Amino acid sequence: MKRWGFFAKDDYHLVAKIVFNLTLPGAIISSFRGFQLEYSLLSLVLIGLLVNFILIMFALAMTRNKENVDKILYIFAMAGYNIGNFTLLFVQSFLGSFGVSYPLYV
């Protein structure tokens, strides 16, 4: 849309503010409509914490004799699958809470 002249170069900051300050919180709030806590799904949180802890320990073991900069890079790179933290809200709005965790039940 910038190529067509609809947005100027400086409009990026305005659009980013709208998305991060209005759209994302609105999506989070609307995802809680009809929310029912299922305690069995809290086990997924524990599994996620355990897996991340294992990945951090693995990254530290791999970089035992390296500099701190390399250790930090490996720790962040090991947990790169966490893109789900940003997409779960949108996927859940389309598929519901069981749609997000469906592969675990199959």
C-alpha positions in Angstrom: 0.0 0.0 0.0 3.0 2.2 0.4 3.8 1.8 -3.3 0.4 3.0 -4.2 0.7 6.1 -2.1 -1.7 5.1 0.6 1.0 5.2 3.3 4.0 7.4 3.7 7.4 6.3 5.1 6.6 7.7 8.5 3.2 6.0 8.8 4.9 2.8 9.9 5.1 4.0 13.5 1.4 4.9 13.5 0.3 1.5 12.1 2.6 -0.4 14.5 1.1 1.5 17.4 -2.4 0.7 16.2 -1.6 -3.0 15.8 0.3 -3.4 19.1 -1.8 -1.1 21.3 -5.3 -1.8 19.9 -5.6 -4.8 17.7 -3.5 -7.3 19.7 -5.1 -6.5 23.1 -8.5 -6.6 21.4 -7.8 -10.1 20.1 -6.6 -11.2 23.5 -9.7 -9.8 25.2 -12.1 -11.2 22.7 -10.5 -14.7 22.9 -11.6 -14.8 26.6 -15.3 -14.6 25.6 -16.9 -17.8 26.8 -13.6 -18.9 28.4 -13.8 -22.0 30.6 -10.6 -23.1 32.4 -9.8 -26.8 31.9 -7.3 -27.9 34.5 -6.2 -30.8 32.3 -4.7 -28.3 29.8 -2.5 -26.8 32.5 -0.3 -29.9 32.1 0.7 -28.4 28.7 2.3 -25.5 30.6 4.3 -27.8 32.7 5.4 -29.8 29.7 6.5 -26.5 28.0 8.5 -25.4 31.0 10.2 -28.7 31.3 11.1 -28.9 27.6 12.5 -25.3 27.7 14.5 -26.1 30.7 16.0 -29.2 29.0 16.8 -27.1 25.9 18.6 -24.5 28.0 20.6 -27.1 29.7 21.4 -28.7 26.4 22.6 -25.4 25.0 24.7 -24.7 28.0 26.3 -28.2 27.7 27.1 -27.6 24.0 28.7 -24.2 24.7 30.6 -25.2 27.9 33.9 -23.9 26.8 32.7 -20.9 24.7 32.1 -17.3 25.4 29.0 -15.9 27.0 27.8 -14.4 23.7 27.8 -17.8 22.1 26.0 -19.3 25.1 23.2 -16.7 24.9 22.9 -17.2 21.1 22.5 -21.0 21.6 20.0 -20.6 24.4 17.8 -18.3 22.2 18.2 -20.4 19.1 17.3 -23.6 20.9 13.9 -22.3 21.9 13.1 -20.9 18.5 10.0 -23.0 18.1 8.1 -20.6 20.5 6.5 -18.8 17.5 3.4 -20.4 18.9 3.3 -17.8 21.7 2.2 -15.3 19.1 0.0 -17.4 16.9 -1.9 -19.4 19.6 -4.4 -16.6 20.2 -5.4 -16.4 16.6 -5.5 -20.2 16.0 -7.6 -20.5 19.2 -10.1 -17.9 17.9 -10.7 -20.1 14.8 -10.4 -23.6 16.2 -11.2 -23.3 19.9 -9.1 -24.4 22.8 -9.1 -28.1 21.7 -8.1 -27.2 18.2 -4.9 -25.8 19.5 -4.0 -28.9 21.5 -5.6 -31.4 19.1 -2.3 -33.0 18.0 -1.7 -34.0 21.6 -4.9 -36.1 21.6 -4.4 -37.8 18.3 
